[in-house]
Amino acid sequence: MIKLVKFQSKNAEFVLNAELIESIEETPDTVITLVNGKKILVEESMAEVVRRVMDYRRALGRFGR
């Protein structure tokens, strides 16, 4: 699970199951597409979301060091 902030809602933090992410794009806003087709706009950059997913997977032992 990774903590993110919904786009243009500085106080709208939420936790996303990183295993449900299908793709991440910057259009220039960061759009996360989930495996069910739902799209979520977030404040974080694509690089930051990727970093958080990698940290999450490392914590679970699912990603190389």
Secondary structure, 3 states (H helix, E strand, C coil): CEEEEECCCCCCEEEECHHHEEEEEECCCEEEEECCCCEEEECCCHHHHHHHHHHHHHHHCCCCC
